[in-house]
Amino acid sequence: MRRLGFHADGVFESPHPFAYETAQHTNTITRWWYATGGISRNLRSSGSVWTWPVAAIHLLLAWPVLALSLIRYEAFVFLSGKSITNTRLELFLMRRLGKRTIVLFVGSDARPPYVNGAWPWSGAKAMKQLTQKIRRRVHRFENAGVICINAPGTAQFHRRPVINWFAFGFPCTLAERQAQPVSTEDAPSDIQTAPAIKKIKLLHSPSNPQVKGTERIERIVNSLLSRGLQIEWTKISGLSNAQVLDEIRSCDLVVDQLFSDTPMAGLATEAAQLGKPAIVGSYLARAPSLIAGNWPMPPSRFVDPDQFESALEALVRDTEARRSLGNAALSFVQSAWSCEAVAGRLVACLRGEVPDAWWFDPRTTTYLQGCGLDETEGRRRVRELVDAYGESALCLDDKPSLSKAYLYWARHDESKAAHVEATRA
């Protein structure tokens, strides 16, 4: 935004757990808000008795942060379904003061939790309450007239058109690290020590192994190893973002996840910016038309989870395919998803100059499987939720066709299982 000539600041409520680099906050109040947010999160994870006192201080500091922000800024862009105070009053004040406001949803902040592996199943009652909470979050922004940006695969709770996330893009830059990228595909080898057949280094960096399908991915890799493929398997977790980027630079292929709902989430995008190919499993790969539009498809190897093993094997065996995919991904993020390009689209949204093609009507969505879990588990969750509290627990009363589709989807799995048992008998 600044390179386009606008005054813009990034204000964050807490440090990121993976130590992503962020801009310095502009005043003492926002710095204290940022610090107490991080302390509160750390205390909560340790179960400290100081968790709630520090959290209360953090919440109180949000109000002077809001007051200063309303004085200083003309427009606001919120991330992950959060605002400064997370209240209706805040959004009401912004609307009354004529502040242009956008919220960018990024996944679990809007996705139905009954098809979201990031939310562990702890019973139908807890799932019903969580579903209602997430729907209220989405509606809070909609009711305040905020422009919403969301992906078709996570827009089930929206009642009004949203800007398609794939038309907007995923802005990120790694310019400093791109200066001298290391490519294991082309790097010269030591003739005296190099193996006769070069092993292909696969990198997997799950933020949550269960959600990313790590156990199943490792079974697939072991299957490939048992068939003689030359693979060096590297799995990392709990590292800082800088350390993860160093690992990406030295790999041949990033094995992202098995149950995504986008061709390029964070890890695959970072791999692209370093010219590395990525393979991503997704049930959304069965319906790519939900992504397609007047914009290019993010170039990863985007495959149905059931085809993940064969797709991974093909990439391991084909050096040129990996190189071509990595080059295409790098070109894409440097052009369509460059910071300047996405910032330009953001300015268009703030000015109300949104092309018709960017809008997506959530009433037309047909995607059911969600993210982070096998579809068999998703079906079971929907079935148990509906059995306990009825169809209304899906919180899709305004989309009866989608609600019915979920019911059929869940029961179809049950009928199939019954048919298998009958056949065995």
Contacts in CASP RR format, 6 or more apart in sequence:
PFRMAT RR
TARGET T0000
AUTHOR 0000-0000-0000
METHOD contacts of the structure
MODEL  1
MRRLGFHADGVFESPHPFAYETAQHTNTITRWWYATGGISRNLRSSGSVW
TWPVAAIHLLLAWPVLALSLIRYEAFVFLSGKSITNTRLELFLMRRLGKR
TIVLFVGSDARPPYVNGAWPWSGAKAMKQLTQKIRRRVHRFENAGVICIN
APGTAQFHRRPVINWFAFGFPCTLAERQAQPVSTEDAPSDIQTAPAIKKI
KLLHSPSNPQVKGTERIERIVNSLLSRGLQIEWTKISGLSNAQVLDEIRS
CDLVVDQLFSDTPMAGLATEAAQLGKPAIVGSYLARAPSLIAGNWPMPPS
RFVDPDQFESALEALVRDTEARRSLGNAALSFVQSAWSCEAVAGRLVACL
RGEVPDAWWFDPRTTTYLQGCGLDETEGRRRVRELVDAYGESALCLDDKP
SLSKAYLYWARHDESKAAHVEATRA
1 8 0 8 1.000
1 343 0 8 1.000
1 346 0 8 1.000
1 347 0 8 1.000
2 8 0 8 1.000
3 339 0 8 1.000
3 340 0 8 1.000
3 343 0 8 1.000
4 340 0 8 1.000
4 343 0 8 1.000
4 344 0 8 1.000
4 347 0 8 1.000
6 347 0 8 1.000
9 23 0 8 1.000
9 25 0 8 1.000
9 26 0 8 1.000
9 73 0 8 1.000
10 22 0 8 1.000
10 23 0 8 1.000
10 25 0 8 1.000
11 25 0 8 1.000
11 26 0 8 1.000
11 30 0 8 1.000
11 34 0 8 1.000
11 65 0 8 1.000
11 69 0 8 1.000
12 22 0 8 1.000
12 25 0 8 1.000
12 34 0 8 1.000
13 33 0 8 1.000
13 34 0 8 1.000
13 37 0 8 1.000
13 58 0 8 1.000
13 62 0 8 1.000
13 82 0 8 1.000
13 84 0 8 1.000
14 34 0 8 1.000
14 37 0 8 1.000
14 38 0 8 1.000
14 40 0 8 1.000
14 41 0 8 1.000
15 22 0 8 1.000
15 34 0 8 1.000
15 38 0 8 1.000
16 22 0 8 1.000
16 241 0 8 1.000
17 41 0 8 1.000
18 207 0 8 1.000
18 238 0 8 1.000
18 239 0 8 1.000
18 240 0 8 1.000
18 241 0 8 1.000
18 244 0 8 1.000
19 240 0 8 1.000
19 241 0 8 1.000
19 242 0 8 1.000
20 241 0 8 1.000
21 241 0 8 1.000
25 31 0 8 1.000
25 33 0 8 1.000
25 34 0 8 1.000
27 68 0 8 1.000
29 61 0 8 1.000
29 64 0 8 1.000
29 65 0 8 1.000
29 68 0 8 1.000
30 65 0 8 1.000
30 68 0 8 1.000
32 61 0 8 1.000
33 58 0 8 1.000
33 61 0 8 1.000
33 62 0 8 1.000
33 65 0 8 1.000
36 54 0 8 1.000
36 57 0 8 1.000
36 58 0 8 1.000
36 61 0 8 1.000
37 54 0 8 1.000
37 55 0 8 1.000
37 58 0 8 1.000
39 54 0 8 1.000
39 58 0 8 1.000
40 51 0 8 1.000
40 54 0 8 1.000
40 55 0 8 1.000
40 58 0 8 1.000
43 50 0 8 1.000
43 51 0 8 1.000
43 54 0 8 1.000
43 55 0 8 1.000
44 51 0 8 1.000
44 55 0 8 1.000
59 85 0 8 1.000
62 84 0 8 1.000
62 85 0 8 1.000
63 85 0 8 1.000
65 84 0 8 1.000
66 84 0 8 1.000
66 85 0 8 1.000
66 90 0 8 1.000
66 93 0 8 1.000
69 76 0 8 1.000
69 84 0 8 1.000
70 93 0 8 1.000
70 94 0 8 1.000
70 97 0 8 1.000
70 99 0 8 1.000
73 99 0 8 1.000
74 99 0 8 1.000
74 100 0 8 1.000
75 99 0 8 1.000
75 100 0 8 1.000
75 101 0 8 1.000
75 102 0 8 1.000
75 350 0 8 1.000
76 83 0 8 1.000
76 94 0 8 1.000
76 99 0 8 1.000
76 100 0 8 1.000
76 101 0 8 1.000
76 102 0 8 1.000
77 101 0 8 1.000
77 102 0 8 1.000
77 103 0 8 1.000
77 104 0 8 1.000
77 346 0 8 1.000
78 101 0 8 1.000
78 102 0 8 1.000
78 103 0 8 1.000
78 104 0 8 1.000
78 141 0 8 1.000
78 146 0 8 1.000
79 103 0 8 1.000
79 104 0 8 1.000
79 106 0 8 1.000
80 104 0 8 1.000
80 105 0 8 1.000
80 106 0 8 1.000
80 109 0 8 1.000
81 103 0 8 1.000
81 104 0 8 1.000
81 105 0 8 1.000
81 106 0 8 1.000
81 109 0 8 1.000
81 110 0 8 1.000
81 137 0 8 1.000
81 141 0 8 1.000
82 109 0 8 1.000
83 90 0 8 1.000
83 91 0 8 1.000
83 103 0 8 1.000
84 90 0 8 1.000
88 140 0 8 1.000
88 143 0 8 1.000
88 144 0 8 1.000
91 101 0 8 1.000
91 140 0 8 1.000
91 141 0 8 1.000
91 144 0 8 1.000
91 145 0 8 1.000
91 146 0 8 1.000
92 144 0 8 1.000
94 101 0 8 1.000
94 144 0 8 1.000
95 101 0 8 1.000
95 144 0 8 1.000
95 145 0 8 1.000
100 350 0 8 1.000
101 144 0 8 1.000
101 145 0 8 1.000
101 146 0 8 1.000
101 147 0 8 1.000
102 146 0 8 1.000
102 147 0 8 1.000
102 148 0 8 1.000
102 149 0 8 1.000
102 346 0 8 1.000
102 349 0 8 1.000
102 350 0 8 1.000
103 141 0 8 1.000
103 146 0 8 1.000
103 147 0 8 1.000
103 148 0 8 1.000
103 149 0 8 1.000
104 149 0 8 1.000
104 150 0 8 1.000
104 165 0 8 1.000
104 168 0 8 1.000
105 138 0 8 1.000
105 148 0 8 1.000
105 149 0 8 1.000
105 150 0 8 1.000
105 151 0 8 1.000
105 154 0 8 1.000
105 155 0 8 1.000
105 165 0 8 1.000
107 151 0 8 1.000
107 154 0 8 1.000
107 261 0 8 1.000
107 371 0 8 1.000
108 116 0 8 1.000
108 118 0 8 1.000
108 119 0 8 1.000
109 134 0 8 1.000
109 137 0 8 1.000
110 134 0 8 1.000
110 137 0 8 1.000
110 138 0 8 1.000
110 150 0 8 1.000
110 154 0 8 1.000
110 155 0 8 1.000
110 157 0 8 1.000
110 158 0 8 1.000
111 134 0 8 1.000
111 153 0 8 1.000
111 154 0 8 1.000
111 156 0 8 1.000
111 261 0 8 1.000
111 370 0 8 1.000
111 371 0 8 1.000
112 131 0 8 1.000
112 134 0 8 1.000
112 156 0 8 1.000
112 157 0 8 1.000
112 370 0 8 1.000
112 394 0 8 1.000
112 395 0 8 1.000
113 119 0 8 1.000
113 127 0 8 1.000
113 130 0 8 1.000
113 131 0 8 1.000
113 134 0 8 1.000
114 127 0 8 1.000
114 131 0 8 1.000
114 378 0 8 1.000
114 381 0 8 1.000
114 382 0 8 1.000
114 385 0 8 1.000
114 394 0 8 1.000
115 368 0 8 1.000
115 369 0 8 1.000
115 370 0 8 1.000
115 371 0 8 1.000
115 373 0 8 1.000
115 378 0 8 1.000
115 381 0 8 1.000
115 382 0 8 1.000
116 370 0 8 1.000
116 371 0 8 1.000
116 372 0 8 1.000
116 373 0 8 1.000
117 210 0 8 1.000
117 211 0 8 1.000
117 259 0 8 1.000
117 371 0 8 1.000
117 372 0 8 1.000
117 373 0 8 1.000
117 377 0 8 1.000
118 208 0 8 1.000
118 211 0 8 1.000
118 371 0 8 1.000
118 372 0 8 1.000
119 127 0 8 1.000
119 130 0 8 1.000
121 127 0 8 1.000
121 381 0 8 1.000
123 384 0 8 1.000
124 384 0 8 1.000
124 385 0 8 1.000
124 387 0 8 1.000
124 388 0 8 1.000
124 389 0 8 1.000
124 393 0 8 1.000
125 388 0 8 1.000
127 381 0 8 1.000
127 385 0 8 1.000
127 393 0 8 1.000
128 385 0 8 1.000
128 388 0 8 1.000
128 389 0 8 1.000
128 393 0 8 1.000
131 385 0 8 1.000
131 393 0 8 1.000
131 394 0 8 1.000
131 395 0 8 1.000
132 395 0 8 1.000
134 157 0 8 1.000
135 157 0 8 1.000
135 395 0 8 1.000
138 148 0 8 1.000
138 157 0 8 1.000
138 158 0 8 1.000
139 157 0 8 1.000
139 159 0 8 1.000
141 148 0 8 1.000
142 148 0 8 1.000
142 158 0 8 1.000
142 159 0 8 1.000
142 160 0 8 1.000
147 163 0 8 1.000
147 349 0 8 1.000
147 354 0 8 1.000
148 158 0 8 1.000
148 160 0 8 1.000
148 162 0 8 1.000
148 163 0 8 1.000
149 162 0 8 1.000
149 163 0 8 1.000
149 164 0 8 1.000
149 165 0 8 1.000
149 168 0 8 1.000
149 349 0 8 1.000
150 158 0 8 1.000
150 162 0 8 1.000
150 163 0 8 1.000
150 164 0 8 1.000
150 165 0 8 1.000
150 360 0 8 1.000
150 362 0 8 1.000
151 164 0 8 1.000
151 165 0 8 1.000
151 166 0 8 1.000
151 261 0 8 1.000
151 262 0 8 1.000
152 164 0 8 1.000
152 165 0 8 1.000
152 166 0 8 1.000
152 290 0 8 1.000
152 291 0 8 1.000
152 360 0 8 1.000
152 362 0 8 1.000
152 365 0 8 1.000
152 367 0 8 1.000
153 261 0 8 1.000
153 284 0 8 1.000
153 290 0 8 1.000
153 365 0 8 1.000
153 367 0 8 1.000
153 370 0 8 1.000
154 261 0 8 1.000
154 370 0 8 1.000
154 371 0 8 1.000
155 162 0 8 1.000
155 360 0 8 1.000
155 362 0 8 1.000
155 365 0 8 1.000
156 362 0 8 1.000
156 365 0 8 1.000
156 367 0 8 1.000
156 396 0 8 1.000
156 399 0 8 1.000
156 402 0 8 1.000
157 362 0 8 1.000
157 395 0 8 1.000
157 396 0 8 1.000
158 362 0 8 1.000
159 362 0 8 1.000
159 398 0 8 1.000
160 362 0 8 1.000
161 359 0 8 1.000
161 360 0 8 1.000
161 361 0 8 1.000
161 362 0 8 1.000
162 359 0 8 1.000
162 360 0 8 1.000
162 362 0 8 1.000
163 349 0 8 1.000
163 354 0 8 1.000
163 358 0 8 1.000
163 359 0 8 1.000
163 360 0 8 1.000
164 293 0 8 1.000
164 358 0 8 1.000
164 359 0 8 1.000
164 360 0 8 1.000
165 262 0 8 1.000
166 291 0 8 1.000
166 293 0 8 1.000
166 295 0 8 1.000
166 298 0 8 1.000
167 293 0 8 1.000
167 294 0 8 1.000
167 295 0 8 1.000
167 345 0 8 1.000
167 357 0 8 1.000
167 358 0 8 1.000
168 342 0 8 1.000
168 345 0 8 1.000
168 346 0 8 1.000
168 349 0 8 1.000
168 358 0 8 1.000
169 336 0 8 1.000
169 337 0 8 1.000
169 342 0 8 1.000
169 345 0 8 1.000
170 264 0 8 1.000
170 266 0 8 1.000
170 269 0 8 1.000
170 333 0 8 1.000
170 337 0 8 1.000
170 342 0 8 1.000
171 337 0 8 1.000
171 338 0 8 1.000
171 339 0 8 1.000
171 341 0 8 1.000
171 342 0 8 1.000
171 343 0 8 1.000
172 266 0 8 1.000
172 269 0 8 1.000
172 270 0 8 1.000
172 273 0 8 1.000
172 333 0 8 1.000
172 337 0 8 1.000
172 339 0 8 1.000
173 273 0 8 1.000
173 338 0 8 1.000
173 339 0 8 1.000
174 245 0 8 1.000
174 270 0 8 1.000
174 273 0 8 1.000
174 274 0 8 1.000
177 245 0 8 1.000
177 249 0 8 1.000
177 273 0 8 1.000
177 274 0 8 1.000
178 273 0 8 1.000
178 274 0 8 1.000
181 249 0 8 1.000
181 274 0 8 1.000
181 275 0 8 1.000
182 249 0 8 1.000
182 250 0 8 1.000
183 275 0 8 1.000
184 201 0 8 1.000
184 250 0 8 1.000
184 251 0 8 1.000
184 252 0 8 1.000
185 252 0 8 1.000
185 319 0 8 1.000
185 322 0 8 1.000
185 323 0 8 1.000
189 198 0 8 1.000
197 230 0 8 1.000
198 230 0 8 1.000
199 230 0 8 1.000
199 231 0 8 1.000
199 232 0 8 1.000
200 229 0 8 1.000
200 230 0 8 1.000
200 231 0 8 1.000
200 232 0 8 1.000
200 252 0 8 1.000
200 253 0 8 1.000
200 316 0 8 1.000
201 232 0 8 1.000
201 234 0 8 1.000
201 250 0 8 1.000
201 251 0 8 1.000
201 252 0 8 1.000
201 253 0 8 1.000
202 221 0 8 1.000
202 231 0 8 1.000
202 232 0 8 1.000
202 233 0 8 1.000
202 234 0 8 1.000
202 251 0 8 1.000
202 252 0 8 1.000
202 253 0 8 1.000
202 254 0 8 1.000
202 255 0 8 1.000
202 316 0 8 1.000
203 234 0 8 1.000
203 236 0 8 1.000
203 247 0 8 1.000
203 248 0 8 1.000
203 251 0 8 1.000
203 253 0 8 1.000
203 254 0 8 1.000
203 255 0 8 1.000
204 212 0 8 1.000
204 214 0 8 1.000
204 217 0 8 1.000
204 233 0 8 1.000
204 234 0 8 1.000
204 235 0 8 1.000
204 236 0 8 1.000
204 254 0 8 1.000
204 255 0 8 1.000
204 256 0 8 1.000
205 235 0 8 1.000
205 236 0 8 1.000
205 237 0 8 1.000
205 239 0 8 1.000
205 244 0 8 1.000
205 247 0 8 1.000
205 254 0 8 1.000
205 267 0 8 1.000
206 212 0 8 1.000
206 213 0 8 1.000
206 214 0 8 1.000
206 235 0 8 1.000
206 237 0 8 1.000
206 257 0 8 1.000
207 237 0 8 1.000
209 215 0 8 1.000
209 237 0 8 1.000
211 257 0 8 1.000
211 259 0 8 1.000
211 371 0 8 1.000
211 372 0 8 1.000
211 373 0 8 1.000
212 256 0 8 1.000
212 257 0 8 1.000
212 258 0 8 1.000
212 259 0 8 1.000
212 372 0 8 1.000
213 257 0 8 1.000
213 258 0 8 1.000
213 259 0 8 1.000
213 372 0 8 1.000
214 235 0 8 1.000
216 258 0 8 1.000
217 255 0 8 1.000
217 257 0 8 1.000
217 258 0 8 1.000
217 308 0 8 1.000
218 233 0 8 1.000
218 235 0 8 1.000
220 308 0 8 1.000
220 309 0 8 1.000
220 312 0 8 1.000
221 231 0 8 1.000
221 233 0 8 1.000
221 255 0 8 1.000
221 312 0 8 1.000
223 309 0 8 1.000
224 231 0 8 1.000
224 309 0 8 1.000
224 312 0 8 1.000
224 313 0 8 1.000
224 316 0 8 1.000
225 231 0 8 1.000
225 233 0 8 1.000
229 313 0 8 1.000
229 316 0 8 1.000
229 317 0 8 1.000
231 316 0 8 1.000
234 247 0 8 1.000
234 251 0 8 1.000
236 243 0 8 1.000
236 244 0 8 1.000
236 247 0 8 1.000
239 247 0 8 1.000
244 267 0 8 1.000
244 270 0 8 1.000
245 270 0 8 1.000
245 274 0 8 1.000
248 254 0 8 1.000
248 270 0 8 1.000
248 271 0 8 1.000
248 274 0 8 1.000
248 276 0 8 1.000
249 274 0 8 1.000
249 276 0 8 1.000
251 276 0 8 1.000
252 276 0 8 1.000
252 322 0 8 1.000
253 276 0 8 1.000
253 277 0 8 1.000
253 278 0 8 1.000
253 279 0 8 1.000
253 315 0 8 1.000
253 316 0 8 1.000
253 322 0 8 1.000
254 267 0 8 1.000
254 268 0 8 1.000
254 271 0 8 1.000
254 276 0 8 1.000
254 277 0 8 1.000
254 278 0 8 1.000
254 279 0 8 1.000
255 278 0 8 1.000
255 279 0 8 1.000
255 312 0 8 1.000
256 265 0 8 1.000
256 267 0 8 1.000
256 268 0 8 1.000
256 271 0 8 1.000
256 278 0 8 1.000
256 279 0 8 1.000
256 280 0 8 1.000
256 281 0 8 1.000
256 300 0 8 1.000
257 265 0 8 1.000
257 267 0 8 1.000
257 280 0 8 1.000
257 281 0 8 1.000
257 372 0 8 1.000
258 281 0 8 1.000
258 305 0 8 1.000
258 308 0 8 1.000
258 372 0 8 1.000
259 281 0 8 1.000
259 282 0 8 1.000
259 283 0 8 1.000
259 305 0 8 1.000
259 369 0 8 1.000
259 370 0 8 1.000
259 371 0 8 1.000
259 372 0 8 1.000
259 373 0 8 1.000
259 374 0 8 1.000
260 280 0 8 1.000
260 281 0 8 1.000
260 282 0 8 1.000
260 284 0 8 1.000
260 371 0 8 1.000
260 372 0 8 1.000
261 282 0 8 1.000
261 283 0 8 1.000
261 284 0 8 1.000
261 367 0 8 1.000
261 369 0 8 1.000
261 370 0 8 1.000
261 371 0 8 1.000
262 280 0 8 1.000
262 282 0 8 1.000
262 284 0 8 1.000
262 291 0 8 1.000
262 298 0 8 1.000
263 280 0 8 1.000
263 282 0 8 1.000
263 291 0 8 1.000
263 297 0 8 1.000
263 298 0 8 1.000
263 299 0 8 1.000
263 300 0 8 1.000
263 302 0 8 1.000
264 272 0 8 1.000
264 278 0 8 1.000
264 280 0 8 1.000
264 298 0 8 1.000
264 300 0 8 1.000
264 329 0 8 1.000
265 280 0 8 1.000
267 278 0 8 1.000
268 278 0 8 1.000
268 280 0 8 1.000
268 298 0 8 1.000
268 300 0 8 1.000
268 329 0 8 1.000
269 298 0 8 1.000
269 333 0 8 1.000
269 337 0 8 1.000
271 277 0 8 1.000
271 278 0 8 1.000
271 326 0 8 1.000
271 329 0 8 1.000
272 278 0 8 1.000
272 298 0 8 1.000
272 299 0 8 1.000
272 300 0 8 1.000
272 326 0 8 1.000
272 329 0 8 1.000
272 330 0 8 1.000
272 332 0 8 1.000
272 333 0 8 1.000
273 330 0 8 1.000
273 333 0 8 1.000
273 334 0 8 1.000
274 330 0 8 1.000
275 326 0 8 1.000
275 327 0 8 1.000
275 329 0 8 1.000
275 330 0 8 1.000
276 326 0 8 1.000
276 329 0 8 1.000
277 300 0 8 1.000
277 301 0 8 1.000
277 315 0 8 1.000
277 321 0 8 1.000
277 322 0 8 1.000
277 323 0 8 1.000
277 325 0 8 1.000
277 326 0 8 1.000
277 329 0 8 1.000
278 300 0 8 1.000
278 301 0 8 1.000
278 329 0 8 1.000
279 300 0 8 1.000
279 301 0 8 1.000
279 303 0 8 1.000
279 308 0 8 1.000
279 311 0 8 1.000
279 312 0 8 1.000
279 315 0 8 1.000
280 300 0 8 1.000
280 301 0 8 1.000
280 302 0 8 1.000
280 303 0 8 1.000
281 302 0 8 1.000
281 303 0 8 1.000
281 304 0 8 1.000
281 305 0 8 1.000
281 308 0 8 1.000
282 302 0 8 1.000
282 303 0 8 1.000
282 304 0 8 1.000
282 305 0 8 1.000
283 304 0 8 1.000
283 305 0 8 1.000
283 367 0 8 1.000
283 369 0 8 1.000
283 370 0 8 1.000
283 375 0 8 1.000
284 290 0 8 1.000
284 291 0 8 1.000
284 367 0 8 1.000
284 369 0 8 1.000
285 302 0 8 1.000
285 303 0 8 1.000
285 304 0 8 1.000
286 304 0 8 1.000
287 366 0 8 1.000
287 367 0 8 1.000
288 297 0 8 1.000
288 302 0 8 1.000
290 365 0 8 1.000
290 366 0 8 1.000
290 367 0 8 1.000
291 297 0 8 1.000
293 357 0 8 1.000
294 355 0 8 1.000
294 357 0 8 1.000
295 336 0 8 1.000
296 332 0 8 1.000
296 336 0 8 1.000
298 329 0 8 1.000
298 332 0 8 1.000
298 337 0 8 1.000
299 325 0 8 1.000
299 326 0 8 1.000
299 328 0 8 1.000
299 329 0 8 1.000
299 332 0 8 1.000
300 325 0 8 1.000
300 329 0 8 1.000
301 311 0 8 1.000
301 315 0 8 1.000
301 325 0 8 1.000
303 311 0 8 1.000
305 374 0 8 1.000
314 321 0 8 1.000
315 321 0 8 1.000
315 322 0 8 1.000
315 325 0 8 1.000
335 341 0 8 1.000
348 354 0 8 1.000
348 355 0 8 1.000
362 399 0 8 1.000
363 399 0 8 1.000
363 402 0 8 1.000
365 402 0 8 1.000
366 402 0 8 1.000
366 405 0 8 1.000
368 405 0 8 1.000
368 406 0 8 1.000
368 409 0 8 1.000
369 375 0 8 1.000
369 378 0 8 1.000
370 378 0 8 1.000
373 381 0 8 1.000
375 413 0 8 1.000
376 413 0 8 1.000
378 410 0 8 1.000
379 409 0 8 1.000
379 410 0 8 1.000
379 412 0 8 1.000
379 413 0 8 1.000
379 414 0 8 1.000
380 410 0 8 1.000
380 413 0 8 1.000
382 394 0 8 1.000
382 406 0 8 1.000
382 407 0 8 1.000
382 409 0 8 1.000
382 410 0 8 1.000
383 410 0 8 1.000
383 411 0 8 1.000
383 413 0 8 1.000
383 414 0 8 1.000
385 393 0 8 1.000
385 394 0 8 1.000
386 393 0 8 1.000
386 394 0 8 1.000
386 407 0 8 1.000
386 410 0 8 1.000
391 403 0 8 1.000
391 407 0 8 1.000
394 403 0 8 1.000
394 406 0 8 1.000
396 402 0 8 1.000
396 403 0 8 1.000
396 406 0 8 1.000
397 403 0 8 1.000
END
